[in-house]
Amino acid sequence: MAAKWEYLILDFGLNKARSVNGRELVSWQRQPESLADYINKLGEDGWEMTSSLTGEDYNFGRLFFKRPKP
């Protein structure tokens, strides 16, 4: 039986997570955690980054994650 996956799309800006699957995070600009902190939490929840898209200056972009469906 083939594995089944669920996916997460994370948009970021200015070293902060901005939105997850198209839903803007509340007060994302004032969050104390960095983008790396947010990604590490996703990893602890079983998410694996599969690819990324970034702007020329790397200040804004989109990260793609997947994990096996429970």
N, CA, C and O atoms as a MOPAC input file, in Angstrom:
PM7 MOZYME 1SCF
protein

 N      0.84300 1    -1.18500 1     0.00000 1
 C      0.00000 1     0.00000 1     0.00000 1
 C      0.89000 1     1.25100 1     0.00000 1
 O      1.83400 1     1.35600 1     0.78400 1
 N      0.58000 1     2.16600 1    -0.86700 1
 C      1.36100 1     3.40100 1    -0.98100 1
 C      1.10900 1     4.31700 1     0.21300 1
 O      0.00100 1     4.38300 1     0.74500 1
 N      2.16400 1     5.01900 1     0.61900 1
 C      2.04000 1     5.98100 1     1.72400 1
 C      1.11500 1     7.12400 1     1.31200 1
 O      1.07100 1     7.52200 1     0.14700 1
 N      0.38900 1     7.63400 1     2.28000 1
 C     -0.45400 1     8.81000 1     2.06300 1
 C      0.13500 1     9.95600 1     2.86300 1
 O      0.62000 1     9.77000 1     3.97900 1
 N      0.08700 1    11.15900 1     2.26800 1
 C      0.74200 1    12.31200 1     2.84900 1
 C     -0.24300 1    13.44300 1     3.08300 1
 O     -1.27600 1    13.54500 1     2.42200 1
 N      0.10700 1    14.29100 1     4.04500 1
 C     -0.57200 1    15.57200 1     4.18700 1
 C      0.49400 1    16.64800 1     3.99100 1
 O      1.67800 1    16.42000 1     4.24200 1
 N      0.05600 1    17.81800 1     3.54100 1
 C      0.98900 1    18.87000 1     3.15300 1
 C      0.70000 1    20.17100 1     3.89200 1
 O     -0.43400 1    20.44600 1     4.28500 1
 N      1.74800 1    20.96000 1     4.06900 1
 C      1.64400 1    22.25500 1     4.73000 1
 C      2.45400 1    23.25000 1     3.90400 1
 O      3.57500 1    22.95400 1     3.49200 1
 N      1.88500 1    24.42400 1     3.66400 1
 C      2.57400 1    25.48700 1     2.94000 1
 C      2.74200 1    26.66000 1     3.89900 1
 O      1.76200 1    27.18100 1     4.43300 1
 N      3.97000 1    27.06400 1     4.11100 1
 C      4.30300 1    28.13700 1     5.04700 1
 C      4.86100 1    29.32500 1     4.26800 1
 O      5.87900 1    29.20200 1     3.58700 1
 N      4.20500 1    30.45600 1     4.36700 1
 C      4.72900 1    31.69600 1     3.79100 1
 C      5.47200 1    32.44200 1     4.89000 1
 O      5.02700 1    32.48600 1     6.03700 1
 N      6.61200 1    33.02900 1     4.52700 1
 C      7.39300 1    33.77100 1     5.52100 1
 C      7.82300 1    35.11500 1     4.96700 1
 O      7.86900 1    35.32900 1     3.75500 1
 N      8.13800 1    36.01400 1     5.89000 1
 C      8.64500 1    37.32700 1     5.53000 1
 C      9.40300 1    37.92200 1     6.68700 1
 O      8.98000 1    37.81900 1     7.83800 1
 N     10.51700 1    38.54200 1     6.38500 1
 C     11.32100 1    39.22900 1     7.40200 1
 C     11.65900 1    38.32800 1     8.58700 1
 O     11.57400 1    38.74000 1     9.74400 1
 N     12.04700 1    37.08400 1     8.27400 1
 C     12.45700 1    36.08500 1     9.27000 1
 C     11.33900 1    35.68300 1    10.22700 1
 O     11.60900 1    35.28500 1    11.36100 1
 N     10.08200 1    35.78400 1     9.78000 1
 C      8.92800 1    35.38300 1    10.58700 1
 C      7.97300 1    34.55000 1     9.74200 1
 O      7.81600 1    34.79700 1     8.54700 1
 N      7.33900 1    33.56400 1    10.36500 1
 C      6.26900 1    32.81300 1     9.70200 1
 C      5.07300 1    33.75000 1     9.55500 1
 O      4.64500 1    34.36100 1    10.53400 1
 N      4.52900 1    33.86900 1     8.34300 1
 C      3.41600 1    34.79900 1     8.07800 1
 C      2.07200 1    34.09200 1     7.96400 1
 O      1.07900 1    34.55100 1     8.52900 1
 N      2.03200 1    32.97300 1     7.23400 1
 C      0.76700 1    32.26700 1     7.05700 1
 C      1.02100 1    30.78200 1     6.85300 1
 O      2.07800 1    30.36900 1     6.37600 1
 N      0.02100 1    29.99500 1     7.22800 1
 C      0.06800 1    28.55000 1     7.06000 1
 C     -1.15200 1    28.14000 1     6.25000 1
 O     -2.29000 1    28.41700 1     6.63200 1
 N     -0.90100 1    27.47900 1     5.12900 1
 C     -1.96700 1    27.02600 1     4.22400 1
 C     -2.94900 1    28.15400 1     3.89300 1
 O     -4.16300 1    27.95400 1     3.85800 1
 N     -2.39000 1    29.33700 1     3.65300 1
 C     -3.19900 1    30.47700 1     3.22900 1
 C     -3.87700 1    31.24800 1     4.34400 1
 O     -4.55800 1    32.23700 1     4.07400 1
 N     -3.71300 1    30.82800 1     5.58000 1
 C     -4.31300 1    31.54100 1     6.72200 1
 C     -3.24300 1    32.34900 1     7.43500 1
 O     -2.29200 1    31.79700 1     7.98700 1
 N     -3.41200 1    33.66600 1     7.41500 1
 C     -2.41900 1    34.53900 1     8.04400 1
 C     -2.38000 1    34.30700 1     9.54600 1
 O     -3.41500 1    34.21500 1    10.20600 1
 N     -1.16700 1    34.21400 1    10.06900 1
 C     -0.98500 1    34.05600 1    11.51000 1
 C     -1.25500 1    35.39400 1    12.18800 1
 O     -0.81100 1    36.43700 1    11.70600 1
 N     -1.96600 1    35.37100 1    13.28300 1
 C     -2.32600 1    36.58600 1    14.00300 1
 C     -1.06000 1    37.28100 1    14.49100 1
 O     -0.18800 1    36.66100 1    15.09900 1
 N     -0.98000 1    38.56200 1    14.21600 1
 C      0.14000 1    39.39300 1    14.67700 1
 C      1.50400 1    38.77200 1    14.36000 1
 O      2.39700 1    38.76700 1    15.20800 1
 N      1.66100 1    38.25800 1    13.16100 1
 C      2.90200 1    37.56700 1    12.82000 1
 C      4.13200 1    38.45700 1    12.96800 1
 O      5.21300 1    37.96000 1    13.28600 1
 N      3.99000 1    39.75500 1    12.74300 1
 C      5.14700 1    40.64900 1    12.82500 1
 C      5.65500 1    40.81200 1    14.25800 1
 O      6.83000 1    41.11300 1    14.46700 1
 N      4.78200 1    40.61700 1    15.23900 1
 C      5.17300 1    40.81000 1    16.63800 1
 C      5.48900 1    39.49900 1    17.34900 1
 O      5.75000 1    39.49700 1    18.55200 1
 N      5.47000 1    38.39800 1    16.62900 1
 C      5.79000 1    37.12300 1    17.26000 1
 C      7.26300 1    37.09800 1    17.67000 1
 O      8.12700 1    37.53400 1    16.90900 1
 N      7.54800 1    36.59300 1    18.86200 1
 C      8.94100 1    36.60000 1    19.32400 1
 C      9.80700 1    35.55000 1    18.64400 1
 O     11.02700 1    35.70600 1    18.58400 1
 N      9.20300 1    34.48400 1    18.12900 1
 C     10.02700 1    33.41900 1    17.56300 1
 C     10.45400 1    33.71400 1    16.13000 1
 O      9.72200 1    34.32900 1    15.35600 1
 N     11.65100 1    33.26000 1    15.80400 1
 C     12.19200 1    33.44500 1    14.46000 1
 C     11.62800 1    32.37600 1    13.53300 1
 O     10.95500 1    31.44400 1    13.97400 1
 N     11.90600 1    32.52200 1    12.26900 1
 C     11.48400 1    31.52700 1    11.28700 1
 C     12.09000 1    30.16600 1    11.62000 1
 O     11.40800 1    29.14400 1    11.53200 1
 N     13.36000 1    30.14700 1    11.99900 1
 C     14.01900 1    28.88500 1    12.36000 1
 C     13.32200 1    28.21300 1    13.54200 1
 O     13.14700 1    26.99400 1    13.54200 1
 N     12.92500 1    28.99000 1    14.54800 1
 C     12.20000 1    28.42900 1    15.69800 1
 C     10.88800 1    27.79300 1    15.24000 1
 O     10.53700 1    26.69800 1    15.67900 1
 N     10.16600 1    28.48500 1    14.35500 1
 C      8.88300 1    27.98700 1    13.86800 1
 C      9.07100 1    26.68700 1    13.08400 1
 O      8.31100 1    25.73400 1    13.25600 1
 N     10.08800 1    26.65800 1    12.22400 1
 C     10.35800 1    25.45300 1    11.43200 1
 C     10.76800 1    24.28700 1    12.32700 1
 O     10.37300 1    23.14800 1    12.08100 1
 N     11.55500 1    24.56300 1    13.36100 1
 C     11.93900 1    23.49700 1    14.29300 1
 C     10.72500 1    22.89700 1    14.98800 1
 O     10.67200 1    21.68700 1    15.21100 1
 N      9.75400 1    23.72800 1    15.33000 1
 C      8.51900 1    23.21400 1    15.94500 1
 C      7.76500 1    22.31900 1    14.96200 1
 O      7.21700 1    21.28800 1    15.35000 1
 N      7.74000 1    22.71800 1    13.68700 1
 C      7.10600 1    21.86500 1    12.68100 1
 C      7.81200 1    20.51400 1    12.60300 1
 O      7.16000 1    19.47500 1    12.50500 1
 N      9.13900 1    20.52900 1    12.64600 1
 C      9.90000 1    19.28500 1    12.62600 1
 C      9.56900 1    18.39200 1    13.80700 1
 O      9.47700 1    17.17400 1    13.65600 1
 N      9.38800 1    18.98300 1    14.97900 1
 C      9.01900 1    18.20900 1    16.16100 1
 C      7.64500 1    17.56600 1    15.99900 1
 O      7.35900 1    16.53100 1    16.60100 1
 N      6.79200 1    18.19400 1    15.17500 1
 C      5.45700 1    17.64600 1    14.90300 1
 C      5.45200 1    16.69100 1    13.71600 1
 O      4.38600 1    16.27800 1    13.25900 1
 N      6.63200 1    16.33800 1    13.21200 1
 C      6.72800 1    15.34100 1    12.15000 1
 C      6.75000 1    15.88700 1    10.73400 1
 O      6.75300 1    15.11200 1     9.77800 1
 N      6.76700 1    17.21400 1    10.57700 1
 C      6.79400 1    17.81000 1     9.24000 1
 C      8.21400 1    17.82100 1     8.69900 1
 O      9.16100 1    18.11700 1     9.42900 1
 N      8.36100 1    17.50000 1     7.42200 1
 C      9.64500 1    17.53100 1     6.73300 1
 C      9.56600 1    18.52500 1     5.58300 1
 O      8.64800 1    18.45200 1     4.76600 1
 N     10.52400 1    19.46400 1     5.51000 1
 C     10.51900 1    20.42400 1     4.41100 1
 C     10.94100 1    19.71500 1     3.13400 1
 O     11.93300 1    18.98700 1     3.10800 1
 N     10.16500 1    19.94400 1     2.07000 1
 C     10.45300 1    19.27900 1     0.79900 1
 C     10.99000 1    20.22400 1    -0.25600 1
 O     11.75700 1    19.80200 1    -1.12100 1
 N     10.60700 1    21.49700 1    -0.20800 1
 C     11.11200 1    22.46200 1    -1.18100 1
 C     10.82100 1    23.87600 1    -0.70900 1
 O     10.13200 1    24.09200 1     0.28900 1
 N     11.37000 1    24.84600 1    -1.46000 1
 C     11.17500 1    26.24200 1    -1.09300 1
 C     11.21500 1    27.12800 1    -2.33200 1
 O     11.80300 1    26.78200 1    -3.35700 1
 N     10.57600 1    28.27200 1    -2.20100 1
 C     10.63800 1    29.34300 1    -3.19500 1
 C     10.95700 1    30.61600 1    -2.43900 1
 O     10.35500 1    30.89100 1    -1.40100 1
 N     11.89400 1    31.39200 1    -2.94700 1
 C     12.22100 1    32.64400 1    -2.27400 1
 C     12.34900 1    33.77000 1    -3.28500 1
 O     12.58100 1    33.54900 1    -4.47300 1
 N     12.19000 1    34.99100 1    -2.77100 1
 C     12.41700 1    36.17100 1    -3.59300 1
 C     13.90900 1    36.38400 1    -3.78800 1
 O     14.72500 1    35.68500 1    -3.18800 1
 N     14.25400 1    37.32700 1    -4.60700 1
 C     15.66100 1    37.60700 1    -4.89700 1
 C     16.47900 1    37.91300 1    -3.65400 1
 O     17.63900 1    37.51400 1    -3.55700 1
 N     15.87800 1    38.62100 1    -2.70000 1
 C     16.61900 1    39.01700 1    -1.50700 1
 C     16.45200 1    38.03200 1    -0.34400 1
 O     16.98900 1    38.26800 1     0.73900 1
 N     15.72800 1    36.94700 1    -0.54700 1
 C     15.50400 1    35.90300 1     0.45800 1
 C     14.74800 1    36.39200 1     1.69400 1
 O     14.70500 1    35.68000 1     2.69700 1
 N     14.15900 1    37.57200 1     1.65100 1
 C     13.38800 1    38.08300 1     2.77900 1
 C     11.96000 1    37.55900 1     2.78900 1
 O     11.31100 1    37.57100 1     3.83400 1
 N     11.46100 1    37.10200 1     1.65700 1
 C     10.10300 1    36.59000 1     1.55600 1
 C     10.12900 1    35.29100 1     0.76700 1
 O     10.94900 1    35.11700 1    -0.13400 1
 N      9.23700 1    34.39000 1     1.10700 1
 C      9.20600 1    33.14100 1     0.36400 1
 C      8.13400 1    32.19200 1     0.85900 1
 O      7.28400 1    32.53800 1     1.67900 1
 N      8.20600 1    30.98800 1     0.33200 1
 C      7.22700 1    29.94300 1     0.64000 1
 C      7.98800 1    28.63500 1     0.83300 1
 O      8.86300 1    28.28200 1     0.04200 1
 N      7.63400 1    27.92700 1     1.89900 1
 C      8.24900 1    26.64400 1     2.21300 1
 C      7.16900 1    25.56400 1     2.15800 1
 O      6.03200 1    25.78300 1     2.57600 1
 N      7.53900 1    24.41100 1     1.64100 1
 C      6.59800 1    23.30000 1     1.49400 1
 C      7.05000 1    22.14000 1     2.38200 1
 O      8.22500 1    21.77400 1     2.39700 1
 N      6.09500 1    21.57000 1     3.12000 1
 C      6.36000 1    20.49000 1     4.04500 1
 C      5.40200 1    19.33200 1     3.79000 1
 O      4.32200 1    19.51600 1     3.22900 1
 N      5.81600 1    18.12800 1     4.21300 1
 C      4.90800 1    16.97300 1     4.16600 1
 C      5.18400 1    16.08200 1     5.36600 1
 O      6.25400 1    16.13000 1     5.97200 1
 N      4.17600 1    15.26200 1     5.69200 1
 C      4.33900 1    14.22700 1     6.72000 1
 C      3.32400 1    13.13900 1     6.41100 1
 O      2.31500 1    13.39200 1     5.75200 1
 N      3.59200 1    11.92100 1     6.89100 1
 C      2.63800 1    10.84300 1     6.65200 1
 C      1.30100 1    11.15100 1     7.33700 1
 O      1.25800 1    11.69000 1     8.44200 1
 N      0.22200 1    10.79400 1     6.65000 1
 C     -1.10900 1    10.96500 1     7.25800 1
 C     -1.23900 1     9.99300 1     8.42000 1
 O     -0.78900 1     8.84900 1     8.34800 1
 N     -1.86600 1    10.47000 1     9.49600 1
 C     -2.03700 1     9.55800 1    10.65900 1
 C     -3.02600 1     8.44100 1    10.35500 1
 O     -3.28500 1     7.59600 1    11.21100 1

